[in-house]
Amino acid sequence: MAYDALTLSVLRDEFAETLVGGKITKIYQPERDEILLFVFNRQTYKLLISSNANVNRIHLTEMPTDNPKTAPSFCMLLRKHLTNATIVAVNQMPYERVLEFQLQVNDELGYKKDMRLVFELTGKTSNIILTDGDYVICDSIKHLPQDLNSSRIIMAGAKYAFFPPQVKILPFDLPRVREFLAGCNTPLRKTLPEVLLGVSQTTVNEILYGIDENDHTALNNSLVVDRLSMYKANLENKKPNVVLVDGTPVEVCPFDYQSKNGEKIFYDTLNRAHDNYYFLLDKAQRFNDKAKSVSTVVKNAVSRTEKKLAIQRQSVLEAENREIYKQYGDLILSNLWNISKDSESLTCYNYYDNSEVTVPLDKALTPQQNAQAYYKKYRKLKSSAEHNGRLVEENTKLLEYLQTIKQNLRFCSEPDDLQQIRDELASLGLIREKQTGKKKVDAPLKPLHYDIGGYSVYVGKNNIQNNFVTFKLARAEDVWLHTQKIHSSHVVIVNDKGGEVPDSVIVAAAEICAFYSQASGGSKIPVDYTARANVKKPNKAPLGFAVYNVYNTILVNPDRHITQLKQ
């Protein structure tokens, strides 16, 4: 993520614009390594400061927050010193990820005194430190191991010292950058983050976008310098955005990075972009956790069903030769005169196929008992074949249904979609839903809705939605689409204009159908399309199951057509 000193400088400017002159009215500590300051400056702002090792960050937030019933000791210290404090200035240590809030507050006697709140965004060692006006440390939110020989000791009573200056080149000191590039002979993508002060690898990737990192000619070096100058101009112009890949936020950029591909959501401030990034990230992570638990249930169910099927099919195969045991019984009874006491076998003429056969005998049994033993084995195998044959048919259908659920999980994008799949699994007895005593409210049906050439196109994201789209939403004259012989979403083109649906609309709908199918990673996918009137659902068929005999087929490449998706 591009959370380097350059990005932090943009946030600092926004803090200076919105928070300077404001008063701190409330202080929360919702997490052990996170504080929340309520600042009133013509309106109330919530400033979130987190020193979490994985997601250390600072930004204004509009998201709901909790106030623990018992305030931690650091929160009580901040309340003691900073309640009603005025933010005088927000400073950044030059080209470092360190912010300092200069504060002024009245003490117990009414005299004004200065305080400092310092935030170090340094990864695992991130910290929030409270000092007085002379930088004597009152306390910090983290008590990290200290080296007493170090020039920087973070503990109560010690003098706070900023990070010592690094011997690096300032990123916008263009003459020095030009001089360095002239003597550089190593790949720039790896070298620049080590040489330039306050830039991250993400920033370097953007600066070098489209530039050969191994080219050290004067022309190429001049282009790198121009890109640095352009980067500075873009920081000032601002166009903050969140980059999403497959619906998951992956990056916050202070402007439109050309090196970042994916869906981009733009915001008016970088603070708002960060706030929404972490909100979307948290939402995606929570959704993925829930989806993972459902996916595990489906995966285990598929595995169990496949094992059952293997055993049942083997039993059916073993029972295929059961007639031989009935023949053995018949041959024993028809040759009782030819069986002597203690015989271990009977060799006789087999009138079933006009051959000679040897029938094994148990000498501990009489000939009649041997015959009955063979008849019993025959009846047992016959019953097994009938029983396992039914189970094979049932479990084959169940496995097919579970495969459709597994396929549908790939395209879940909303909690409601996931809940509908949970409902399906609960109906199969694979998930036990908690009984709350309240009447269960069905999750709203939200099939994907496209506008293609003026025609509404609906796409089911699970079996419940497929059933709704096909058998409740669609009319007889609408066009229905499904991939041929493989699992896919049901797609319906609403033909509310009458006449023939244009080929271009059918092709686009078929491409969407191929995308939301088991073959979404392939090409030239056969997609069947027909009038909805030709689609039937057999009696007692599971949700999402449909049959059709009249249809046309088109070969298409999968395409999501994201730009035509209606929100």
PALO-684632 format. One line per 5 residues: number of its first residue (from 1); for each residue x, y, z of C-alpha. Coordinates in steps of 0.1 Angstrom, whole numbers. Layout:
<sites>
NUM	X:Y:Z ~ ...
</sites>
This chain:
<sites>
1	0:0:0 ~ 13:35:-9 ~ 12:47:28 ~ 46:64:26 ~ 58:98:37
6	45:114:5 ~ 10:101:10 ~ 11:111:47 ~ 20:146:36 ~ -13:148:17
11	-32:136:48 ~ -13:162:69 ~ -25:190:47 ~ -61:178:50 ~ -57:175:88
16	-44:211:89 ~ -73:223:69 ~ -100:206:89 ~ -87:201:125 ~ -64:231:133
21	-83:254:156 ~ -107:226:167 ~ -112:213:203 ~ -108:177:214 ~ -142:169:231
26	-141:131:235 ~ -114:105:236 ~ -120:67:231 ~ -97:38:230 ~ -118:11:212
31	-87:-12:208 ~ -56:-17:229 ~ -35:-1:201 ~ -60:24:187 ~ -74:57:199
36	-103:79:186 ~ -103:117:190 ~ -136:136:186 ~ -126:171:174 ~ -151:199:171
41	-142:226:145 ~ -175:240:132 ~ -186:203:131 ~ -174:172:148 ~ -147:151:132
46	-136:117:144 ~ -98:111:140 ~ -88:75:141 ~ -51:68:151 ~ -41:31:150
51	-7:17:159 ~ -18:-19:150 ~ 12:-37:136 ~ -6:-49:105 ~ -29:-19:98
56	-12:12:114 ~ -30:42:100 ~ -44:76:106 ~ -74:92:90 ~ -107:109:97
61	-135:83:99 ~ -173:84:95 ~ -178:48:105 ~ -196:38:138 ~ -173:33:167
66	-176:17:202 ~ -166:32:235 ~ -155:5:259 ~ -172:5:293 ~ -138:5:311
71	-112:29:297 ~ -76:17:295 ~ -50:36:314 ~ -36:53:283 ~ -70:65:274
76	-75:79:309 ~ -42:97:306 ~ -52:113:273 ~ -85:124:288 ~ -67:140:317
81	-44:160:296 ~ -61:165:263 ~ -99:169:270 ~ -108:204:256 ~ -73:208:241
86	-71:230:210 ~ -52:217:180 ~ -27:244:172 ~ -8:227:144 ~ -2:194:126
91	34:188:116 ~ 52:161:98 ~ 88:151:103 ~ 103:159:69 ~ 99:129:46
96	92:105:75 ~ 61:87:86 ~ 58:107:118 ~ 30:132:126 ~ 30:156:155
101	-2:173:168 ~ 7:205:187 ~ -20:210:214 ~ -28:238:238 ~ -49:231:269
106	-57:248:303 ~ -43:231:334 ~ -60:227:368 ~ -52:263:376 ~ -64:277:343
111	-30:284:329 ~ -24:275:293 ~ 1:247:287 ~ 14:230:256 ~ 12:192:249
116	23:171:220 ~ 7:139:205 ~ 32:121:183 ~ 22:93:159 ~ 49:71:144
121	36:50:115 ~ 66:26:114 ~ 50:-8:108 ~ 54:-32:137 ~ 70:-5:159
126	42:20:153 ~ 34:40:184 ~ 13:68:198 ~ 32:90:223 ~ 20:118:246
131	46:144:256 ~ 45:178:273 ~ 55:210:256 ~ 92:203:261 ~ 89:168:246
136	91:150:280 ~ 72:117:275 ~ 41:112:297 ~ 34:77:283 ~ 29:58:251
141	2:34:239 ~ 28:6:234 ~ 57:-2:256 ~ 82:-16:232 ~ 115:-32:243
146	141:-4:248 ~ 178:-3:241 ~ 193:20:268 ~ 222:28:246 ~ 199:41:219
151	194:78:213 ~ 156:72:212 ~ 141:59:245 ~ 103:58:246 ~ 93:56:282
156	77:79:308 ~ 101:107:319 ~ 125:103:290 ~ 130:131:265 ~ 113:123:232
161	136:125:201 ~ 125:123:165 ~ 142:98:142 ~ 178:108:133 ~ 180:122:97
166	187:96:71 ~ 215:99:45 ~ 192:97:15 ~ 182:119:-14 ~ 150:140:-10
171	126:127:-37 ~ 119:161:-52 ~ 155:173:-51 ~ 157:169:-88 ~ 193:180:-94
176	206:154:-69 ~ 183:127:-83 ~ 197:135:-118 ~ 232:133:-105 ~ 226:99:-88
181	209:85:-119 ~ 239:94:-140 ~ 261:71:-119 ~ 236:44:-112 ~ 240:10:-129
186	216:-12:-109 ~ 179:-18:-115 ~ 160:14:-106 ~ 129:-4:-92 ~ 150:-20:-65
191	174:9:-60 ~ 152:40:-58 ~ 133:29:-26 ~ 167:25:-9 ~ 180:59:-21
196	150:82:-21 ~ 138:94:13 ~ 102:87:23 ~ 90:67:-8 ~ 75:32:-8
201	79:5:-34 ~ 44:13:-47 ~ 54:49:-53 ~ 85:38:-72 ~ 65:14:-93
206	42:43:-103 ~ 71:66:-111 ~ 87:39:-133 ~ 55:28:-149 ~ 63:22:-186
211	100:29:-181 ~ 128:4:-185 ~ 143:0:-150 ~ 176:-14:-165 ~ 180:15:-190
216	206:40:-177 ~ 209:62:-207 ~ 206:100:-203 ~ 173:100:-221 ~ 158:74:-198
221	172:91:-167 ~ 157:124:-178 ~ 123:106:-181 ~ 126:93:-145 ~ 133:129:-133
226	103:142:-153 ~ 81:115:-137 ~ 92:125:-102 ~ 82:161:-110 ~ 49:149:-124
231	43:128:-93 ~ 47:159:-71 ~ 22:178:-93 ~ -3:149:-91 ~ 0:149:-53
236	-9:186:-53 ~ -38:182:-77 ~ -52:152:-58 ~ -76:126:-71 ~ -76:100:-42
241	-91:66:-50 ~ -95:31:-37 ~ -85:3:-61 ~ -106:-29:-60 ~ -98:-63:-76
246	-127:-88:-78 ~ -146:-66:-53 ~ -118:-66:-27 ~ -100:-33:-19 ~ -62:-37:-25
251	-48:-2:-25 ~ -54:35:-16 ~ -38:60:-40 ~ -34:97:-35 ~ -42:101:-73
256	-50:79:-102 ~ -20:55:-104 ~ -15:42:-140 ~ 4:12:-125 ~ -27:0:-107
261	-53:-20:-126 ~ -88:-28:-113 ~ -120:-10:-104 ~ -113:25:-90 ~ -136:44:-67
266	-127:81:-64 ~ -132:104:-34 ~ -130:141:-27 ~ -104:137:1 ~ -76:111:8
271	-91:108:44 ~ -124:96:30 ~ -106:72:6 ~ -87:57:35 ~ -118:55:56
276	-138:37:30 ~ -108:15:21 ~ -106:1:56 ~ -144:-2:58 ~ -145:-21:25
281	-116:-42:36 ~ -131:-51:69 ~ -164:-59:51 ~ -147:-81:25 ~ -127:-99:52
286	-158:-106:73 ~ -177:-117:42 ~ -148:-140:32 ~ -147:-155:67 ~ -184:-164:64
291	-180:-176:29 ~ -151:-198:39 ~ -171:-215:66 ~ -199:-222:41 ~ -174:-233:15
296	-159:-258:40 ~ -194:-273:46 ~ -200:-277:9 ~ -165:-291:3 ~ -170:-317:31
301	-204:-326:18 ~ -191:-331:-17 ~ -163:-353:-4 ~ -186:-374:18 ~ -211:-378:-11
306	-183:-389:-35 ~ -171:-415:-10 ~ -206:-428:-5 ~ -211:-430:-43 ~ -179:-449:-48
311	-189:-475:-21 ~ -225:-478:-35 ~ -214:-481:-71 ~ -189:-509:-61 ~ -217:-527:-43
316	-239:-525:-74 ~ -210:-539:-95 ~ -204:-567:-71 ~ -241:-576:-72 ~ -242:-578:-110
321	-230:-615:-109 ~ -256:-625:-83 ~ -275:-649:-108 ~ -246:-674:-105 ~ -255:-680:-69
326	-291:-687:-77 ~ -279:-711:-104 ~ -256:-729:-79 ~ -285:-734:-56 ~ -307:-748:-84
331	-279:-771:-96 ~ -273:-785:-60 ~ -310:-793:-56 ~ -312:-809:-90 ~ -281:-830:-82
336	-287:-841:-46 ~ -282:-878:-57 ~ -247:-869:-69 ~ -234:-853:-37 ~ -216:-876:-12
341	-211:-869:24 ~ -182:-844:32 ~ -180:-834:-5 ~ -162:-800:-10 ~ -175:-795:-45
346	-201:-806:-70 ~ -191:-811:-106 ~ -221:-814:-129 ~ -237:-804:-161 ~ -249:-768:-162
351	-282:-767:-181 ~ -282:-729:-180 ~ -253:-726:-206 ~ -248:-763:-216 ~ -214:-765:-199
356	-197:-784:-171 ~ -195:-765:-138 ~ -179:-770:-104 ~ -199:-757:-75 ~ -180:-751:-42
361	-196:-767:-12 ~ -193:-763:26 ~ -188:-798:39 ~ -201:-788:73 ~ -235:-782:57
366	-259:-806:41 ~ -266:-803:4 ~ -299:-786:11 ~ -283:-762:35 ~ -256:-754:9
371	-284:-747:-17 ~ -302:-724:8 ~ -269:-706:16 ~ -265:-698:-21 ~ -301:-687:-24
376	-297:-664:7 ~ -266:-649:-8 ~ -284:-643:-41 ~ -313:-626:-23 ~ -289:-604:-3
381	-271:-593:-34 ~ -303:-587:-52 ~ -316:-565:-23 ~ -282:-548:-22 ~ -283:-540:-59
386	-318:-525:-57 ~ -311:-505:-25 ~ -277:-493:-36 ~ -290:-485:-71 ~ -316:-461:-55
391	-289:-446:-34 ~ -266:-441:-64 ~ -294:-423:-82 ~ -302:-401:-52 ~ -266:-393:-43
396	-257:-386:-80 ~ -285:-360:-80 ~ -273:-347:-46 ~ -237:-345:-58 ~ -248:-326:-89
401	-268:-302:-67 ~ -239:-297:-43 ~ -216:-289:-73 ~ -241:-262:-83 ~ -239:-247:-48
406	-201:-249:-49 ~ -202:-231:-83 ~ -226:-205:-69 ~ -202:-197:-40 ~ -177:-183:-65
411	-201:-155:-74 ~ -214:-145:-40 ~ -209:-108:-35 ~ -234:-98:-8 ~ -242:-113:26
416	-278:-119:14 ~ -264:-141:-14 ~ -245:-161:12 ~ -275:-164:35 ~ -295:-179:7
421	-269:-205:1 ~ -269:-212:39 ~ -307:-216:37 ~ -301:-242:9 ~ -276:-261:30
426	-299:-259:60 ~ -327:-275:40 ~ -303:-303:32 ~ -295:-307:68 ~ -258:-297:63
431	-260:-266:84 ~ -279:-262:117 ~ -292:-226:120 ~ -296:-211:155 ~ -331:-209:167
436	-337:-173:179 ~ -374:-176:185 ~ -381:-148:160 ~ -398:-154:127 ~ -372:-159:101
441	-370:-132:74 ~ -359:-144:40 ~ -330:-126:25 ~ -341:-103:-3 ~ -336:-117:-38
446	-311:-96:-57 ~ -302:-112:-90 ~ -277:-92:-111 ~ -294:-67:-133 ~ -279:-56:-166
451	-290:-30:-191 ~ -279:-43:-226 ~ -291:-24:-256 ~ -322:-12:-238 ~ -331:-47:-226
456	-331:-58:-190 ~ -310:-89:-184 ~ -312:-108:-150 ~ -286:-133:-137 ~ -291:-156:-108
461	-262:-159:-84 ~ -274:-190:-66 ~ -301:-217:-70 ~ -327:-197:-51 ~ -322:-168:-74
466	-320:-191:-105 ~ -354:-205:-96 ~ -368:-170:-91 ~ -353:-156:-123 ~ -365:-185:-144
471	-399:-195:-130 ~ -411:-163:-113 ~ -395:-133:-130 ~ -394:-144:-166 ~ -424:-146:-189
476	-431:-171:-216 ~ -418:-147:-244 ~ -385:-139:-226 ~ -352:-154:-237 ~ -336:-179:-213
481	-299:-188:-214 ~ -277:-215:-199 ~ -244:-230:-207 ~ -246:-264:-224 ~ -240:-295:-202
486	-221:-275:-175 ~ -232:-256:-144 ~ -240:-219:-148 ~ -263:-191:-136 ~ -297:-188:-152
491	-298:-158:-174 ~ -331:-141:-187 ~ -335:-114:-213 ~ -367:-96:-206 ~ -384:-91:-240
496	-408:-63:-231 ~ -405:-47:-266 ~ -420:-76:-285 ~ -406:-91:-317 ~ -372:-107:-320
501	-344:-99:-295 ~ -314:-84:-313 ~ -285:-108:-319 ~ -261:-84:-302 ~ -282:-86:-270
506	-283:-124:-271 ~ -245:-125:-276 ~ -238:-102:-247 ~ -262:-121:-224 ~ -245:-154:-235
511	-211:-139:-227 ~ -224:-130:-192 ~ -238:-165:-188 ~ -204:-180:-198 ~ -187:-158:-173
516	-210:-170:-144 ~ -204:-206:-153 ~ -181:-235:-144 ~ -161:-227:-176 ~ -155:-191:-169
521	-118:-195:-174 ~ -122:-210:-209 ~ -131:-198:-244 ~ -157:-206:-270 ~ -182:-218:-244
526	-214:-233:-259 ~ -244:-214:-245 ~ -280:-226:-252 ~ -308:-200:-255 ~ -345:-206:-259
531	-379:-190:-251 ~ -387:-192:-214 ~ -419:-211:-224 ~ -397:-241:-234 ~ -381:-244:-200
536	-397:-268:-175 ~ -390:-279:-139 ~ -396:-316:-132 ~ -416:-326:-102 ~ -396:-328:-70
541	-366:-314:-88 ~ -341:-294:-66 ~ -339:-256:-68 ~ -323:-244:-99 ~ -329:-275:-119
546	-345:-271:-153 ~ -349:-291:-185 ~ -355:-279:-221 ~ -355:-296:-255 ~ -360:-268:-280
551	-330:-245:-282 ~ -303:-228:-302 ~ -266:-228:-293 ~ -240:-200:-296 ~ -202:-201:-289
556	-189:-172:-269 ~ -160:-161:-247 ~ -168:-153:-211 ~ -173:-115:-204 ~ -187:-100:-173
561	-198:-67:-190 ~ -192:-49:-158 ~ -199:-14:-174 ~ -235:-25:-182 ~ -243:-38:-147
566	-269:-17:-130 ~ -263:-10:-93
</sites>
